[in-house]
Amino acid sequence: MAVEDNVKGKVDEVSGKAKEVAGVVSDDEKLEAEGKAQGLAGKARGLFGDAKDKVEDSAENLKDKAEDAVDDLKSKFKK
């Protein structure tokens, strides 16, 4: 589900930023790097969720157009 990807992505972004800041404050380069990586992974997951939304919307739009075309053809042949 795209909403789930977006939410989990935001959680990872925020958690990653917190780790990154904690790493900077504590001078822990490993923790800082982990935070950056987690933040980037969260951003990617959010973008993936956005892409899924767009694909779902496009598929629904295409389905609606196909149904309309079939209905139009049916009405022409009934006359």
Summary of the structure (lengths in Angstrom):
residues: 79
radius of gyration: 22.4
end to end distance: 43.5
largest distance: 79.3
contacts: 225
relative contact order: 0.15
helix: 94%
strand: 0%
